[in-house]
Amino acid sequence: MDVKASIRWTDGYQLIARAGESPAVVMDSSEGKSGPTPMEMLLMGVAGCTAIDILYIMKKKRALLSGLEVNIAGERAEEHPKRYRKIHLEYVLYGRDLSSKAIEQAIELSKSKYCSAMASLNASFEHSYRIAEVEAS
């Protein structure tokens, strides 16, 4: 499966990015601030990839999940190319009667088998999670 994307420079360091038929997104430098930097987009891609995995896996486990947040932080090397050396993901799962074991399994499956964004990076990954119990409605 091939994925194609294009980038178009607009002004300053601002770029308009589009993948396939998807809506365009704006990227910029850390000085321009009109959009996330490419390296921030990379982190968001990892968080989005693993979030979708967790949603699929928890649905398959019939978990009563009502919300999910993935907070991500990357530690970059000091020297160029300043790659991410370490990435920490915090998963916040909202729902009722969520099983710690099911969550740990879902995170491990995403990390070791399904998340192609994680597999594409040369970084070490750490994670933590917390459960936010939600009252029955």
C-alpha positions as CSV (number, residue, x, y, z in Angstrom):
1,M,0.0,0.0,0.0
2,D,1.6,3.3,-1.1
3,V,0.7,6.6,0.5
4,K,1.3,9.8,-1.4
5,A,1.4,13.3,0.0
6,S,2.5,16.7,-1.3
7,I,3.8,19.9,0.4
8,R,3.4,23.4,-1.0
9,W,5.3,26.3,0.3
10,T,3.2,29.4,0.8
11,D,5.1,32.2,2.6
12,G,7.9,32.5,5.2
13,Y,8.2,28.8,6.3
14,Q,4.6,28.0,6.1
15,L,3.7,24.8,4.2
16,I,0.4,23.4,3.1
17,A,0.3,19.6,3.2
18,R,-2.1,17.2,1.7
19,A,-2.2,13.4,1.6
20,G,-4.3,11.8,-1.1
21,E,-7.8,13.2,-1.1
22,S,-7.6,14.3,2.6
23,P,-8.2,17.9,3.7
24,A,-5.1,20.0,3.7
25,V,-3.2,20.9,6.9
26,V,-0.9,23.8,7.6
27,M,2.6,23.3,9.0
28,D,5.1,26.0,9.9
29,S,8.3,26.6,11.7
30,S,8.4,27.2,15.4
31,E,8.9,30.9,14.7
32,G,5.9,31.2,12.3
33,K,3.4,29.4,14.6
34,S,0.6,29.2,12.0
35,G,0.5,25.5,12.4
36,P,2.4,22.6,14.0
37,T,6.0,22.0,13.0
38,P,6.7,18.9,11.0
39,M,8.2,17.3,14.1
40,E,5.1,18.1,16.1
41,M,3.0,16.5,13.3
42,L,5.2,13.4,13.6
43,L,4.3,13.1,17.3
44,M,0.6,13.7,16.5
45,G,0.8,10.9,13.9
46,V,2.2,8.5,16.4
47,A,-0.5,9.5,19.0
48,G,-3.3,9.2,16.4
49,C,-2.0,5.8,15.1
50,T,-1.9,4.2,18.5
51,A,-5.2,5.8,19.5
52,I,-7.0,4.2,16.6
53,D,-5.4,0.8,17.6
54,I,-6.6,1.2,21.2
55,L,-10.1,2.1,20.0
56,Y,-10.3,-1.0,17.7
57,I,-8.8,-3.4,20.3
58,M,-11.0,-2.1,23.2
59,K,-14.1,-2.3,21.1
60,K,-13.2,-5.9,20.2
61,K,-12.8,-6.6,24.0
62,R,-16.3,-5.1,24.4
63,A,-14.9,-2.5,26.9
64,L,-17.3,0.2,28.0
65,L,-15.1,3.0,26.7
66,S,-16.6,6.5,26.5
67,G,-13.5,8.5,25.8
68,L,-9.8,8.3,25.0
69,E,-7.0,10.9,25.2
70,V,-3.4,10.2,24.2
71,N,-0.9,12.8,25.5
72,I,2.5,12.5,23.9
73,A,5.9,14.0,24.6
74,G,9.1,13.5,22.7
75,E,12.7,14.0,23.8
76,R,14.9,15.2,20.9
77,A,18.7,14.8,20.4
78,E,20.8,17.9,20.8
79,E,22.7,17.3,17.6
80,H,21.4,17.3,14.1
81,P,19.3,15.7,12.8
82,K,17.7,16.2,16.2
83,R,15.7,13.0,16.0
84,Y,13.3,11.9,18.7
85,R,15.3,9.6,21.0
86,K,12.6,8.9,23.5
87,I,8.8,9.3,23.3
88,H,6.4,9.0,26.2
89,L,2.7,8.3,25.7
90,E,0.1,8.7,28.4
91,Y,-3.2,7.1,27.6
92,V,-6.3,8.4,29.5
93,L,-9.3,6.0,29.1
94,Y,-12.8,7.1,30.2
95,G,-15.5,4.5,30.8
96,R,-17.0,2.1,33.2
97,D,-15.5,-1.2,34.6
98,L,-12.4,-0.8,32.5
99,S,-9.9,-3.7,33.0
100,S,-6.3,-2.7,33.7
101,K,-5.3,-6.0,32.1
102,A,-7.3,-5.3,28.9
103,I,-5.8,-1.8,28.7
104,E,-2.2,-3.1,29.1
105,Q,-2.8,-5.7,26.5
106,A,-4.2,-3.2,24.1
107,I,-1.3,-0.8,24.6
108,E,1.2,-3.6,24.1
109,L,-0.5,-4.9,20.9
110,S,-0.4,-1.4,19.5
111,K,3.2,-0.9,20.4
112,S,4.5,-4.3,19.3
113,K,2.2,-5.2,16.4
114,Y,-0.2,-2.7,15.0
115,C,1.1,0.9,15.2
116,S,3.1,1.4,12.0
117,A,4.0,5.0,13.0
118,M,5.8,3.7,16.1
119,A,7.5,1.0,14.1
120,S,8.7,3.6,11.6
121,L,10.7,5.6,14.2
122,N,14.1,4.9,15.7
123,A,13.1,5.9,19.2
124,S,12.4,4.2,22.5
125,F,8.8,4.3,23.6
126,E,7.5,4.5,27.2
127,H,3.9,4.6,28.3
128,S,1.6,5.1,31.2
129,Y,-2.1,5.1,31.5
130,R,-4.9,6.1,33.8
131,I,-8.5,5.2,34.0
132,A,-11.1,7.8,34.5
133,E,-14.3,6.1,35.7
134,V,-17.4,7.5,34.3
135,E,-20.8,7.2,36.0
136,A,-23.5,5.1,34.2
137,S,-25.9,7.3,32.3
